[in-house]
Amino acid sequence: MLKFISKYTDKISGIDIYPIIALIIFVVFFAAMLVYVKKMKKSSIDEMKNLPLDLFEEQKPTNA
């Protein structure tokens, strides 16, 4: 499959910049998310950590 694609991409001029741009976008996004998570407040992390359990408890029917 790669040979089929590479046969056509070799004919396109300037296509070699796209993998570099994709890598740069990925690294910038990953670094931004890392900085965002590191700067989060501890209280908001604890709130998000318990969120799935809180939603499950709200949906559980009571048989009392």
Secondary structure, 3 states (H helix, E strand, C coil): CHHHHHHHHCCCCCCCHHHHHHHHHHHHHHHHHHHHHHCCCHHHHHHHHHHHHHHHHHHCCCCC
